Amino acid sequence: MTRNNSTSNADSTLLTQFAGLDTAAVSDALEGLGLPPGQGGITPMWGRPRVTGIARTVQLAPLDREHGGAHILTSEIAQAGPTDVLVIANDGRTDVSSWGGILSLGASAQGVRGVLTDGACRDVHQARELGFPVYARGQVPRTARGRLMQKSAGEPILFGTVTVHPGDVVVADENGICVVPSARAAEVLRAAHKVQEREAAIEAEIRAGAALTDAMRDARLAGEEDNM
């Protein structure tokens, strides 16, 4: 899936707006709109890098034939661009790596914003040296070669507990991961900013001496008082 220049510019503008939000605010906004909230369990493998980008999806599966051809993910990395985040479904498998150092190097060279894999990775030191964000369920040195194959790319995938479509907005930080459906992105963005503003006001009141029980009213946290 390749996007034209006007689409990429629109993506960049949207991502800049999401970049100022943490996953807690985005998760609350998603849930308030009846969408799947954020999820945990897939964490940064080094430091605390934040990732905000457009999902480029890949589904992996156990190899069921003799290995041949290019390594998994290489074709998708070659087509990826500077607004993209690679989102890899590997059914939570952690006994074999689904991402490694050479892939980090290739993705970094393409300007890719990061990778999220529902599986394990290896060569974390290389990703760290490159400053390339890798989110995974864990680390393992065992290679994917001869064990995994690329089943599909550019198709909807089940990533942990959430279905991710190509073009969805992905927000990841040390709290977890949120997936924002592309068709609802503007709506979620507005709701998340309201959550963030409401919580900032509550924090300001507490710092000014307000009682926690008064500042953190359930109706206020739920946004019900915004419409009063």
C-alpha positions as CSV (number, residue, x, y, z in Angstrom):
1,M,0.0,0.0,0.0
2,T,1.5,3.3,-1.1
3,R,0.1,6.7,-0.4
4,N,0.3,9.8,-2.6
5,N,1.9,13.0,-1.5
6,S,-1.4,14.8,-0.6
7,T,-2.4,11.8,1.6
8,S,1.1,11.6,3.2
9,N,0.8,15.4,4.0
10,A,-2.6,14.9,5.6
11,D,-1.2,11.9,7.6
12,S,1.7,14.0,8.9
13,T,-0.7,16.7,10.0
14,L,-2.9,14.2,11.8
15,L,0.0,12.5,13.4
16,T,1.4,15.8,14.7
17,Q,-1.9,16.3,16.5
18,F,-1.9,12.8,18.0
19,A,1.8,13.1,19.1
20,G,0.9,15.4,21.9
21,L,-1.4,12.8,23.5
22,D,-0.5,9.9,25.7
23,T,-2.1,6.5,25.3
24,A,-4.2,6.9,28.5
25,A,-6.0,9.9,27.0
26,V,-6.4,8.2,23.7
27,S,-7.7,5.0,25.4
28,D,-10.3,6.9,27.4
29,A,-11.4,8.7,24.2
30,L,-11.7,5.4,22.3
31,E,-13.7,3.8,25.1
32,G,-16.0,6.8,25.4
33,L,-16.8,6.5,21.7
34,G,-17.6,2.8,22.0
35,L,-14.3,1.7,20.4
36,P,-11.8,-0.8,21.7
37,P,-9.5,0.9,24.3
38,G,-5.8,0.6,24.6
39,Q,-4.0,-2.6,25.5
40,G,-0.9,-3.6,27.4
41,G,1.6,-6.4,27.3
42,I,3.5,-5.2,24.2
43,T,6.1,-2.9,25.5
44,P,9.2,-0.9,24.3
45,M,12.3,-3.1,24.2
46,W,14.6,-0.2,25.0
47,G,14.1,3.1,26.8
48,R,10.8,4.9,26.6
49,P,10.3,5.8,22.9
50,R,6.9,7.1,21.9
51,V,5.5,6.0,18.5
52,T,2.7,7.7,16.6
53,G,2.2,6.6,13.0
54,I,0.0,5.0,10.3
55,A,-0.3,1.3,10.5
56,R,1.3,-0.9,7.8
57,T,0.1,-4.4,8.6
58,V,1.8,-7.8,8.2
59,Q,0.6,-11.3,9.3
60,L,3.1,-13.9,10.1
61,A,2.6,-17.7,10.4
62,P,4.6,-20.8,11.0
63,L,6.5,-21.9,7.9
64,D,4.7,-24.7,6.1
65,R,7.0,-25.1,3.1
66,E,10.6,-25.1,2.2
67,H,12.1,-21.7,2.8
68,G,13.0,-19.6,-0.2
69,G,13.2,-16.1,-1.4
70,A,13.5,-12.9,0.6
71,H,13.3,-12.8,4.3
72,I,10.0,-12.0,6.0
73,L,9.1,-8.3,6.1
74,T,11.8,-7.1,3.7
75,S,9.3,-6.2,0.9
76,E,7.0,-4.3,3.3
77,I,10.0,-2.3,4.7
78,A,11.1,-1.4,1.2
79,Q,7.7,0.1,0.5
80,A,7.3,1.9,3.8
81,G,7.7,5.6,4.4
82,P,8.2,8.3,7.0
83,T,4.6,8.3,8.4
84,D,4.4,4.5,8.7
85,V,4.6,2.1,11.7
86,L,4.9,-1.6,11.0
87,V,2.3,-3.6,12.9
88,I,3.1,-7.3,12.9
89,A,0.7,-10.1,14.0
90,N,2.4,-13.2,15.2
91,D,-0.3,-14.6,17.5
92,G,1.7,-13.7,20.6
93,R,4.4,-16.2,19.8
94,T,7.6,-15.6,21.9
95,D,9.7,-18.7,21.2
96,V,11.1,-17.3,18.0
97,S,12.0,-13.8,16.9
98,S,9.7,-11.9,14.5
99,W,12.0,-8.8,14.2
100,G,15.8,-8.3,14.3
101,G,18.6,-5.9,13.9
102,I,19.0,-5.9,10.1
103,L,15.3,-5.2,9.8
104,S,15.7,-2.3,12.3
105,L,18.5,-0.9,10.2
106,G,16.5,-1.2,6.9
107,A,13.3,0.3,8.5
108,S,15.3,3.1,10.0
109,A,16.9,3.9,6.7
110,Q,13.4,4.2,5.2
111,G,12.4,6.7,7.9
112,V,9.8,4.2,9.4
113,R,8.6,5.5,12.8
114,G,8.8,2.1,14.6
115,V,7.6,-1.4,14.7
116,L,5.0,-3.1,16.9
117,T,5.0,-6.9,17.0
118,D,2.7,-9.3,18.7
119,G,5.6,-11.6,19.3
120,A,9.3,-11.5,20.2
121,C,12.3,-9.7,18.8
122,R,16.1,-9.9,19.0
123,D,19.1,-7.7,18.4
124,V,17.7,-5.0,20.7
125,H,21.1,-3.4,21.1
126,Q,21.0,-2.5,17.4
127,A,17.6,-0.9,17.6
128,R,18.7,1.0,20.6
129,E,21.9,2.3,18.9
130,L,19.8,3.3,15.9
131,G,17.2,5.0,18.1
132,F,14.6,2.9,16.4
133,P,11.5,2.1,18.5
134,V,10.7,-1.6,18.8
135,Y,7.6,-2.8,20.8
136,A,7.2,-6.5,21.4
137,R,6.1,-9.1,24.0
138,G,9.7,-10.0,24.8
139,Q,13.2,-10.9,23.5
140,V,14.6,-14.2,22.2
141,P,17.7,-14.9,20.2
142,R,16.1,-17.7,18.1
143,T,15.9,-16.7,14.4
144,A,12.7,-16.6,12.3
145,R,14.5,-18.0,9.3
146,G,13.1,-21.5,8.5
147,R,10.4,-21.0,11.2
148,L,8.2,-18.2,10.1
149,M,6.7,-17.0,6.8
150,Q,4.9,-13.9,5.8
151,K,1.2,-14.9,5.3
152,S,-0.2,-11.5,4.2
153,A,0.5,-7.8,4.1
154,G,-1.7,-4.8,3.8
155,E,-4.7,-6.7,5.2
156,P,-6.6,-6.4,8.5
157,I,-4.9,-8.3,11.3
158,L,-5.7,-9.3,14.9
159,F,-3.1,-7.6,17.0
160,G,-3.4,-8.8,20.5
161,T,-7.0,-8.0,21.3
162,V,-7.6,-5.4,18.6
163,T,-8.2,-5.6,14.9
164,V,-5.8,-3.3,13.0
165,H,-6.6,-2.1,9.5
166,P,-4.0,-0.6,7.1
167,G,-4.1,3.1,7.5
168,D,-5.3,3.1,11.1
169,V,-3.5,5.5,13.5
170,V,-1.3,3.8,16.1
171,V,-0.2,5.5,19.3
172,A,2.3,3.7,21.6
173,D,4.1,4.7,24.7
174,E,5.3,3.2,28.0
175,N,1.6,2.8,29.1
176,G,0.6,0.6,26.2
177,I,-0.8,0.7,22.6
178,C,-3.9,2.3,21.1
179,V,-5.3,1.7,17.6
180,V,-7.5,4.4,16.2
181,P,-9.7,3.5,13.2
182,S,-8.8,5.8,10.3
183,A,-12.4,6.7,9.7
184,R,-12.8,7.9,13.3
185,A,-9.4,9.5,13.8
186,A,-10.7,13.1,13.9
187,E,-13.4,12.3,16.3
188,V,-11.1,10.4,18.6
189,L,-8.6,13.2,18.4
190,R,-11.1,15.7,19.6
191,A,-12.3,13.5,22.4
192,A,-8.7,12.7,23.6
193,H,-7.9,16.4,23.7
194,K,-10.9,17.0,25.9
195,V,-9.8,14.2,28.2
196,Q,-6.3,15.7,28.4
197,E,-7.6,19.2,29.1
198,R,-10.0,17.9,31.8
199,E,-7.3,16.0,33.6
200,A,-4.9,18.9,33.4
201,A,-7.6,21.1,35.1
202,I,-8.0,18.5,37.8
203,E,-4.3,18.3,38.4
204,A,-4.0,22.1,38.6
205,E,-6.8,22.2,41.2
206,I,-5.1,19.5,43.4
207,R,-1.8,21.4,43.2
208,A,-3.6,24.5,44.3
209,G,-4.9,22.8,47.4
210,A,-8.2,21.3,46.4
211,A,-9.3,18.0,48.0
212,L,-8.7,15.0,45.9
213,T,-12.3,13.8,46.5
214,D,-13.6,17.1,45.2
215,A,-11.4,17.4,42.2
216,M,-11.8,13.8,41.1
217,R,-15.6,13.6,40.8
218,D,-16.8,10.6,38.8
219,A,-19.1,12.8,36.7
220,R,-16.2,15.1,35.9
221,L,-13.8,12.3,35.0
222,A,-16.4,10.8,32.7
223,G,-16.8,14.2,31.0
224,E,-20.5,14.5,32.0
225,E,-20.0,17.9,33.4
226,D,-18.6,19.2,30.1
227,N,-22.2,19.3,28.7
228,M,-23.8,20.9,31.8
